[in-house]
Amino acid sequence: KAASAFENASTNPADYGLAFYFCAYTFQSWNSLNFMTEELKSPTTTLPRGGMLGVTAVTISYLLANVSYLMLFSVTGIIESKTIAMESGYLAFGRVGELIMCFGLLVSILGCFGGGMLCISRNIQSTAEDGLFLSGWRELVQLSTLLFLQFLHWGQ
């Protein structure tokens, strides 16, 4: 009997909503761009261009990754795999492929962490310039808030 990808699947609509939320979260570059509009020389042209390029690049990379998974694995193999990217790297290039996937994941995590720090700190700076931030303990509050918000951002 052929394995079905939907066998034992959830029938709870909230589970599907959560899955779509996490898919949408991968396209978060549009949100990060909004924090940086004051830094742009021409935000009316650069912001839409950056958003479209970012979303397009993520979409193409995800489609290519899924095509490669379908080429390398059977449906049963995809269902049973816990780390399909690592396994596909190993199947395609051996141990070097696993290391490439680990390095790519590291770069992705550091990029997300750096982008979050940049955008969150820009948000804190803007509120401080507008006088909406606590004035007496500004440096301490900014640092602790930045670290706390980055922790929340990283946890998603």
Summary of the structure (lengths in Angstrom):
residues: 156
radius of gyration: 20.4
end to end distance: 38.1
largest distance: 69.4
contacts: 354
relative contact order: 0.08
helix: 78%
strand: 0%
